[in-house]
Amino acid sequence: LSLGEAKNLPTYPGPNKMRDCYCTVNLDQEEVFRTKIVEKSLCPFYGEDFYCEIPRTFRHLSFYIFDRDVFRRDSIIGKVAIQKEDLQKYHNRDTWFQLQHVDADSEVQGKVHLELRLSEVITDTGVVCHKLATRVLECQGLPIVNGQCDPYATVTLAGPSRQVLHKAKKTKVKKKTNNPHFDEVFYFEVTRPSSYNKKSHFDIEDVDEVDKMEIRVDLWNASNLKFGDEFLGELRLPLKFLRQSSSYEAWYFLQPRDNGNKSLKPDDLGSLRLNVVYTEDHVFSSDYYSPLRDVLLKSADVEPVSASAAHILGEVCREKQEAAIPLVRLFLHYGRIVPFISAIANAEVKRTQDPNTIFRGNSLTSKCIDETMKLAGMHYLQVTLKPIIDEICQVHKPCEIDPVKLKDGENLENNRENLRQYVDRIFTVITKSGVSCPTVMCDIFFSLRESAAKRFQGDLDVRYTAVSSFIFLRFFAPAILSPNLFQLTPHHPDPQTSRTLTLISKTIQTLGSLSKSKSANFKESYMATFYDYFNEQKYADAVKNFLDLISSSGRRDHKSIEQPILLKEGFMIKRAQGRKRFGMKNFKKRWFRLTNHEFTYQKSKGDHPLCSIPIENILAVERLEEESFKMKNMFQVIQPERRVLYIQANNCVEAKDWIDILTKVSQCNKKRLTVYHPSAYLNGHWLCCKATADNTPGCTPCTGGLPANIQLDIDGDRETERIYSLFNLYMPKLEKMQEACGSKSVYDGPEEEEYSTFVIDDPKETYKTLKLIIEGVGTLEQEHAQYKRDKFKKTKYGSQEHPIGDKSFQTYIRQQSEISAHSI
């Protein structure tokens, strides 16, 4: 998600009129991300990106704009809610959305399981009555309101014009759960009118009466606040569907309350600019992908490389980036990234005419190297840049050197000196970090350097510029400019810090570029003047030594003492581990920190650790069932002697991130467990298997983590599925390319205009590869269609997976009905 900006927010009623706003991202009602606060603005610019894997089903992706209130609860200005089925409509397009009013009655999530039974009863007086039994079985996925959910349901029978015929009946309140089990039955009498004596007339009239009635189920959160209980959602069911069968049981999605009120004018709340990229891949097991995967993995060995499957993907995709992301991940996963990048880089160097333009375009090569550096170099950036960037963000030293932009009371000379010190420190940490550069990056730089030196033998500097154009221009400089995109800071820096980082980034980029007349690089005269500080030979020498070190193969000194690498940190809530014999085992908020050496927590950031778990003592990391402590998003870290640390993350995305990364770092531990308890040990027994001894071995198999030899968390099958989806999307282009190969190999004359967009060096080889790709994609497409047909046959509308009211399912039914002869 890219959260751009909001425009024309309504003014604040006070004299100041401005607002301090932030925006949240929610899956239904659960907040998973929050932007920084933009102060005193009605058109706040956020410019923040958020990427996450969605760990659960959801109905709406929602964005709320809040106005911060220091004294009371922050007030909601408006929201944008996009239904899951509509996400494809806006995929990868900058879109302005009108903000809508937020009405507590429309904020709904979750589903309810009901059973209805209509039966005839003869009373003592011989009158025949209709009796309706409504059984409320359970709910799932209700929202958590202000950190808690104590739900109950009310059931009402309403007549033709929605007048209530019976007093509402109410279930028991279920404490601290958003998946309550009620299993309560309520009876309503639906009496026949007695004013008729003609039998035939009587029946018709009776059916009409029952048809006009509806049963209403409302879900509430029992609140101890003075405002009363909170509405969680409702369900209205007309009884006419009981005409065919007297009993009916199904799951339903809860709906917003139908107040029948007219919504307010939509244009008076302003708008929000968003760009959402949403992909949903249905991944099969590994063997399905073998044919397509084999063609892709052979890419490095195909001569010429332009006839390989990976290169062809880059040719047909609209954006090279689209192709680069899954390709790099796939090749990294199978250890083939270096030969592949060497092959495509070599081909690009051969096509380059001028050594000064080497790797300057947005080619497949440069996008693949960017992506590799982002994945393999993330820890390298953390170790190198994070400490100093943290300091720049916290200290706020003035560094503005443009005389026009100086603030009152700032001194140009002081600012220059501040900036010079920062540039010097960052330059030093970068040029001294060669030993820490990841092996895979060094091997790629080695092959770039070799290709460039061979192609331009007369230019002695090209061996450096080929490497510096990546490591400085596309790795360090962008990470300094936008540290949040490289996970060096949690949010965009504030405007002043952002300006400082821009000036540092520009200078570092120029220092690393080794161009002859550096000062001419700057359009601004103040930058050229500032750069004179660095126009000494020692800087150029330091850059060359650094580039020599990172582009020489096999020079790694494995004995260099490894600095612990910070992998993740943040506040979470943990339960006391019960070391004391007596005393309460309560929950406390702690600052957690994970490095590749240990997992620790402390009272707050920077304090001395209260507890430290060495990575080798983490024997399993698993989710914890909600029934244990009636708390969501909990997981457990299991240590030797069955000691367990129970932790609650802030939301479902955070919980998944922590579980994934903890599992990954502890993957190779020798004593990893194979079974665990999905619930906690409370009141003398395990809640899951009811065993009484606290040292009973687990009752459930551990979720197998990744194979130990994978350094990055990549699923090869998933990446192949992504590549299949891309090939499928661009099938018309593949077919066009096939035609182009045919026309080239037959005529070998001047190219037809429509075919000149593709790079085809060897029509025969390219045609062979295209044939394999099209076959592989066709087979997978058939498998997907067959899977959908099978699923369609087994699927029941109203089941737990597809509750009634599921729009995506209705669309799916429509598509399937068009495809197949089956009718629902």
N, C-alpha and C positions, 0 to 999 in steps of 0.2 A: 504494500500500500504506500502511495505517496500522498501525504496530507499537505495540500498546497496552502491555500489561504481562505479566509472567510471575508465576505464583503457585505457592507451596508447592514451591520447588526443594529438592532433597535437601540436608541440612546438610553443611557441610564437616567432614571427619573430625577436624580439630584442635580445640583447646579453645575457639576463638573462634566456630566453627559458621557464621559468616556468609561470604558469597562476594562477589567483585567481578565482576559479569557484564556481558557485552555480547551483542548478537544480530546475526547476519549474514544477508543475503538472498542466495541463490544460484540461478543458473539451472543446473540439474544440479549439477555440482561447481564452477562458476565463481562466485566471490564478486563481487557487483556493488554491495553496500552494507553498511555497518557502522554500528551505533548507537554512542552514547556508552557509556562504562563506568559502570554504577551500582554504587557501592561499598557494601560491608557490608550486603547485603540478600538475603533469600531470596524476596522478592516485588518484584523491581525494576520500576519504572515507566519506560517509555521515551518514549511519546507522540511518536514520530517518524514523519514521512510521507516516502515516497519515490515519485517518479513517474519512469517511464522508458518509452521505446519499446524493444521487445525486438528486437534487431538480428539474431537468428538463431533457428533452430528449437531447441526444448528439450522434454524429457519431464517434468521435475519442477520446480516452484518450491519451493525448500526454505529453511527457516529453522533456523539452528543457534544454540543458546545455549552460549556459552563461559564458562569461569571463568578470569579472567586469572591467570597465574602469572608472577611477576617473574623467577624463576630458570630455569624450564624452559619447554617449549612449553605454551601455554594448553591446558587440558583441555576436552573437549566434554562437556557435561552431557546434552544430548538434542537431538532435532530434530523438526520438523514438515515432512513432504514432501507436497505436494499435486500429484497428477497433472494434467497440462495439461487432460485431458478433464473433470476434476472442478472446474475453476476456476469454471465457470458456476454450480455448486451453491451456492457461497459468495459469489457476486457481490454486493458492496455490503451485506454483513450482518456485524455484529460477531459473531465466532464464537470460542469457546474451543476450542483443540485440545490434546489430550493430547500431551505430549512422548514421543517414542519413543526407544528405545535406538539408539545409533549403532554399527553393527558395520562394521568395515572391509570385510567381504565383501559388504555390501549397497550400498556406495557405488559405483554403476556408471553410466557413460554411454558413448555411442558405438555404432558399428555395425561389423559385419564382413561381408566379401564372400567367399563360399565356393563351391567347385564340388566335387560329389561324383560319382564314377563307379564303379559296381559291375560287374565283368566276370568272365566264366568263363575259366579258364585250364587247359589240360591239361598236366600235368607230364610229365617224362620217363618216370615209372613208369606213366603212363596214368591217374593219379588226377585227377579234376576238382576244381579249387579255385575258390573265389570270391576275387577280389582287389578290394580297395577302394582307390581313389585319392582322396585328399583334397587339394584345392588351396586354399591360403590366399592369396587375391589381395591384399586390402588392408583397412585399417580407416579409419574417419573419426570425428573428434570425440572421441577418447579424452581423459580428464581430464589436466590438468597437475598433477603431484604435487610439492609443494615447489619450484615454479618450473621443473620439467623433466619431460620424458617420453621415456624410452628404451625403447620397447616391443618385446616379442617374443611369439610365440605358441607354446603347446605343444598337440600333438594326441594324443589317447589313444583307443584302442578298448576299450570296456567290455562285459562279458558280461551275461547275464540278471540277476544280482543285483549288478550294478555292479562285479564284480571285474575288475581291469584285465587284459586279455588280452595286451597288448604293452607294452613299455616306451614311455613318452611320447616323442614326437619333437618337436624344437624348431627354430623358425626362427632366422635370424640376428637379432641385436638391431639395431634402426634407431635411430640416435642423434638426439636433439633434434627429435622431430617427434611430433605427436599425430594425424597422418594418414599412417601408414606404408604403403609399398608393399612387400609381401613377395614375392608370386608364387612360392611354393615348393610342391612337390608331395610328399606322403608316401604310401607304399604300405603296406597292411595285408593280411595273408592271412587269409581267413575260410574255413578248411578244412571240407569236408563230413565228417560222421561216417562212419567206414568200417565200423561194426559191422552195417550192413544190407546185404542182397544183393537183396531184392525191390525192383524199380525203383520201383513206384508208392508203396510205403510210404516209401521212401528220399526221394523228392521232398518229400513233405509235411513230413516230419521236418526236412528241411534248411531249408525256408522258415521253419518255426517258430523254428529256431535263429537264423537271420539276423534275423528280426523282433525277437527279444528283445535284440539288440545295439544299442549306441548309440555314436556318435562324439562325443567331447567336445573342444571347443576352448577353451583358457584363454588370456586375455591377461594379460601381466605387465609391470610396469615394472622394468627392471633397475636395482637400487639399489646404491649403494656403502655403504649403511648396514649396521651389524652385524645389524639385525633381519631382513635378507633382502629378497627382491624383493617388491614390492607387487602385490597382486591387483587387476586392472582390470575383470574381468568374464568370464563364461563362456557357453558355448553347448552344449546337449546335444541331439543329433538322433538319434531312433530310426531305425534303418535300414529299418524296414518301409515308409516312404514311397518307397523305391527299388524297390518291387515293381512299380509301374506302369511307370516308365521307368528305365532303368539309369543315366541321368545327370541331375544336378540342379544348377542354379546359381542362387543368390539372395543378397540382402542380409538380414542378421538384426540385430535389436537385441541387444546384449549384456545378459545377465541377472545378477542377484545370485547368489552361490554358494548352491547348494542343499545346505545342511549337514544338513537334516532335524532341526535342533535346535529345541526349543520356545522360543519367545520369552519373555522375562521379563515379569513382570506389568506391564501398561502404566500402572498408576496410581501408580507410586512415583517418578515424575520431575517431577511438577508439570505445569502447563499454560501455554499462551501465547495471549493474546487478539490476534486479527488482524482487519483488515477489508481485503479484496482487491477492487478494482474492476478487472475485466479485460474489455476489449472487443477484438473481432477483426472488422475490417471488410474485406470483399473488394471492392477498388475497381476499377471499370471505367475505360476511357478517357473523356475529357471529353464526347464527343458523346452518350453514353448518358444523361447527367444534364441535358441542356439543358431538357426540358420542366419538370422539378421545380425546377431552379435558377431558371429565368425567373419562375415563380410566386412563389418566395421573394424574389428580388431586387426584385420590383415592390411588396413589402410597404409601403414608405414612401409610395407614391403611392395606395394604396387608401383610399377614403373609405367609411365610417369605418375607422380602422386596425384595429379589433377584427375586421373581416371579412377581414384579410390572412392569408396562409399562416403568416408568422412568429408572429403573435399567436395563431393557432389552435394552433400547436405548443406555445406556453406554456400554453394552456388545457388541453390533453390530457395533458401530461407530469405524472408524479406529483410531481416536484420541479422547480421553475422553473429551478434550476441546470442540470439535465439539458438543457433546451432552450437556455439562454443560452450555454453554452460553444460548441457548433458554430455557432449563429446569429452570434455576435459575430465568430468567426473568418472565417466566410463573408463577412459584410458588410465586415469590415476588408480582406479579400483583394480584393474588388471595389470598394473605395473608397466604399461606400454606408452606412457605419456612422452618420455624423452625421445624415443625413436620417431613417434608421430610428429611432434613439434619440429624436430630436426628436419624431417622430410619436407614439411610444408614451408618451413622457413627457408630452406635451401632453394626450393622452387621460386619463392618470392624474391630472394636475393638475385637469382639469375634473371628475373624479369626487370629488376631495378636498373635504371640507366645512370642515375646520378648518386654518388655516395652520400651526398647531403640529405637525400630524401629517404634514406634507408629506414624501413619500418615506421614511417610517419603516417601511413594511411590507416583507415579502420578495416584492415584486412582480417581474414580468418586467423592468420598467424598471430597478429597482435592481440586480437580478442581472446584467443586460446591462452596466450602467455599471461595476459592480464588476469584471466580466470584462475590459472594455475597459481600465480603469485598470491592471489586473494585467498585461495584455499590452503596452499602449503606454507604461505608466509605469514599467516595470521599471528602465530606465536612469536615469530621473529619481530614483527612490528611492536607487539606488546612489550617485549624485553627491551627493544631499542628506544622507541619513542614515548611509550605511555608515561613514564615518570615525569618527563619534562613537560609533556602536554598537560598533564594534571596540574603541574605547578603554574603553567601559563593561565589555565582556566581559573585557578583559585586566587592568584596574587593580583591579577588585573593591573599590571604595570602599564602606564601609557606608552605606546610605541608608534603613534601617528607621526609620519615624517613628511606628509603633504602639507605645506604651509597653509594652503587654503582651508584644510579641514581641522587645523589645530583648535582645541577648545580653550576657553579663557583660563589663564593661569598655567597653561602648559608651556614647557620650554623645549624648543626644537632640538637643541643640542642634547638635553637629557633624554628625550625620546629616542633620538638616534643611537645614543649609547645603550639604552635599554634593548633596543632592537638588535644592535650589533652583538650584544652579549648572548641574546637568545640564538641568533643565527650561528654564532661561533660554537655554542654548546651543542646545538642539534647537528651541525656539520661534523663536529668531533665524534659524537656518539655514532653517527652513521658510518663514517670512514674507519672507525675502529671496530666495527661490528662484523667484519668479514668472516671471522671464524664461526659466528652464529648463523650465517646464511644457510638455509636448508639445502641439503644435498641435491634434491631434485631441481631446485632453481639454479644451482651452480652448474649442473650437467647441461641444462638448457642453455645457459649463458656461454658455456664452453663451445657448444655447437654453433651458436649464433656468431661468435667471434671467429671461429674457423671458416664458416661460409663467407662472411664479409671480407676477411683478409684474403681469401683465395680469389674472390670475384674482383676486388679492387686492389690489386697488388701495389699500385703506385701510391695509394693513400695510406700513410702509416697510422693515421688517427682513426680510421674506420673501425678497427678492432675494438676501440674504446666506445665510439659513438653508438655502435650496434648494441652494446650492452647498456650504456648509460641511458639510451632512449627508453629502456624499460625500467631499470632499477630506480633511476631518479625521476624521470618524467611521468612514469605511469604507476609508480609504487609509492616511493617516499613522499613526493610532492602532493599527490592527491590525498594521502593519509594525513598529512599536516593540514591541508586545506579543509577537509571534511572528516575530522576524526571519528564522528559518530557512524559514518558508513563503514568504517574499518574496525568497529567495536572498541575504539580507544576511549570514547566517552559515551555515556548513556544517551545524551541528547545533543542537539545542535548547540554550539556555544553561543553566548550572548553577542550582540552586535560588536561591542568593543573588542572582545576576545577574537571574534571571527575576523575582524579587520587585521589584528596583529598576526593571526595565523596566515592570512592571505599574503601579507608582506613577507613573512618568513618563507612561505612556500615558493613565492616568485624568486626569491634570492637563491634558495637551495636548488631550484630547478636550473637556474642559470649557471650556478657553480658546477653542477653535475654535467652540464651539456658540453663543456670543453670547447665552446665555439671561440673563434679567433677574436672578434671584436665584441666583447661582452657588453660594454656600455651601450652599444648600438641596439642591443636586444630590447631595451626598455623604451617604450613610447614616452614615459613620463620622465622629465628631466630630474625630478627629485630622487627617482630610483637609480638613475645613472650616477648621480653624485654619491648616493649612499654606497653603490656597488664599488666605488673606488677603494673603499676600505679593504676589499677582498681581492684586489687586482694584483696579488703577489704570487710568485711562482710556487710557494709552499702549498697553496690551496690546490693548484692544478696537479702537483706531484701527489698530494694525499689522495685525490680522486683517482689518479692512474694506479696507484698502489692498491687501493681498495678494489678497483675494477679487475686488476690482475689477479687478486686473491680470489674473488668470487667467480671468475671465469676460468679457473685452472682446475682440471679434473683430477680426482683422486688425491687431493691435498688435505683431506680432513684429518684433524688431530682429535681422535675420539677420547683422548685422555683429558681434554680441557674440562675443567670442573663445570658441571651443568648448573646454571642458575635455576631455581624453581620458577616455573612459568605459571602465572596466574591464569586460570581457565575461566572462573566465574565467581562472582560475589554478589551479595545482596541480603536484605532482611528477610527472614522467614520466622515462623513460630515453631518452637520445639517443645516436646514434653520432657519433663525431668526424667533422667535415666534410672532413677531409683537406686542410687548408690547408698543413700542413707537408709537405715533400717526403718526409721519412723519418719513421719512428716508427709505432707501432701506431695503427690506427684503432679504438679500443676504445669500449665503451659506458659512459656515466656517468649517474648520477641527477642531474637538474637541476630547479630550480623555474621553471616556464614561466608566462608572463603575457601575456595578449592584451588589447589595448585597441583602440579603433577607429582608432588611429594606427599601432601597431606590435606585432610579435610578438617577445618577448624571452625569454631564459633566463638564470638566474643560479645561483650555487652553492647558495644557500638563500634563503629568503624575506627580502626587505629588502636583500639585497646589491646591489652594483653590477652591471648586466647584463654578461655575458660576450659576448653576441651580440645584435644587434638587427636584425630584418628589417622594413623599412617595409612597410605593408600593400600599397602599390602594386608591391612587388617579389615578391608571392606570385602566381605564374603558374598554379599548379594545386595542389590538395590531393587526394591519392588514397590508397587502401589500398595496402599493400605485401604481395606474396605471401609466404606463410610460408617457402617454399623459400629465400628470399634469405639469411636469417640463422638459420633454424630457430627463429624467435620469433613468438609469436602477437600479435594486436592491434597490428600495426605500421602506420604510415602515413607518407607522404612529403610534404614541403613543397618544391615545385620553384621555384627562383629563376632570375634571368637567368643566361646562360652555362651552363645545364644544371647549376648547383650544386644539390645535393639534400640536405635535412636529413631523416634517417631517425629516426623517433621511435616508441617503444613506450609505449602507454597501459596502465593497470593492468588493465583488463578490457574486454569487448566493448562495454558501454554507454558507458564513458568514451571509448573510441576513436571511436564513432559521434558522440558529442557534440562532440568536438574537430574531427572532419572536417567536421561540419555547420556549426559556427560559423565555422571558418576559411574554408570555401567561401563562406559568406554574406558575410563582410566583404570578401572579395577579388573578389566577383562582378563589379564594374564595372571591374576593371583592364583597361586597353586591350590589353595584350599577352598576355592569357590564352591558354594553350595549348589546342590541340584534340586533340593526341595525347600519350601518355606511355608510359613503360616500367613495366609492373606489377611487374617484379622489379628487383633491384639490379645494378649494374655491378661484377662481381667477377672477379678472376683474368684480366683482359684481355678480358672480353666481357660483354654483357648476358645474364643468365640466361634472359630471356623469348624473345628473338628471335635470340640467338647472334651479333648484330652485334658487331664488334670495336672500332669507333671509339667513344670515350666521348661524342662529340657527335652520334651518330646520332639523327635525330628518332625520337620514340616510335613503338611498333608497335601501340598500342591506343587507340581513341578515349577522350577524357576523359569522365567521367560528367558530363553537362550539369548545371550547377547551376540555381539559380532565375533567372527573368527579373529583369533588373536593377531593375525599377520596384517590386519588392515589398520593403517594409521589414521585414516580419515573415515568419518562416519558416512559411508556411501553404500547405497544399495544398487548393485550393477543391473539387476532386472528392472528396477524402477527407471533407471536412466535409459535403458534400451526401450522400454515402453514409451518414454517421452520422445525418443528419436523416432520410433514408429509413428507416434501421433503427428510429428512434424512432417515426416515423409508423406503420410496420408493426407495431411492438410494441403501439401504442395504437389499432390499427384499430377495435376495438369501441367505443372512446370517440368516434372520428371518426363512426362510423355513428350513434351515439346523438345526436351533435350535429346530424347531418343531420336526424334525426327531429325534434329540438327546433326546428330552423329551419322545418320543414314545419308543425308544430303551431302555432308562433307566428304564421306568416304567414297561416295559414288562420283560426285562431280569434281571435288577438290578444286573448284573454281572460286570466284569471289563469293564471300559469305552472303547469304540472304539476310536482309536487314533484321528480321524477327529472331534470328538465331544468334546474332552477334553479341547477345548479353552474356552468353556462357563462355567460360574458359574450357576449350576442348583441344588438348594437345594431341591426343591419340584417339581418333574416333572409334577404332575397333575395340580397344581396351575399355574405353568409357562405355560403349554400348554393352559390352559383356557385364560390367559391374551394374549398369542400370537394370539389365534383365534380372540379375540376382536380387537387387533391391526390390523391384516391383513384385517379383514372386514372393519374397519374404514378407512384404507388407500385405500382399493379397491374402496369404495364408493366415496371418495374424488377424486380419479384418474378418475373415470367415469365423475364426475361433471366437472373437468378440461377439459376433452376431449370434453364433450358436449358444454362447453362454447367456446372452440376453434372452434368447428365446426360451431356454431351459428355465431361467430364473422367472420369466414371465408366467410360465405354466404353473410354477410352484407358488407364485406370490398371491397372497390373499389381502385384498384391500380391507383395512380394519384390523390388520394384525399389528403386533407390537412394532415391527419394523416399518410398516406403512399405515399409520393411523389415518382414520377418515379426516379429511381436511388437508391432506398432504398434496400441495399443488404440483410438486415436482413429480409425484407418482402419477397424478392425473395426466400430466403432459406425456409421461413415459408410456402410460396405457394407450394414449392417443397414437403415439408414434408406432407402438408395437402392433396396434390394431391395423394401422395402415400397412405395416410390413407383412404381417402374417395373417392367415385366414382365421386364426383363433379370435373369438370375441370374448369379452370379459364375462 
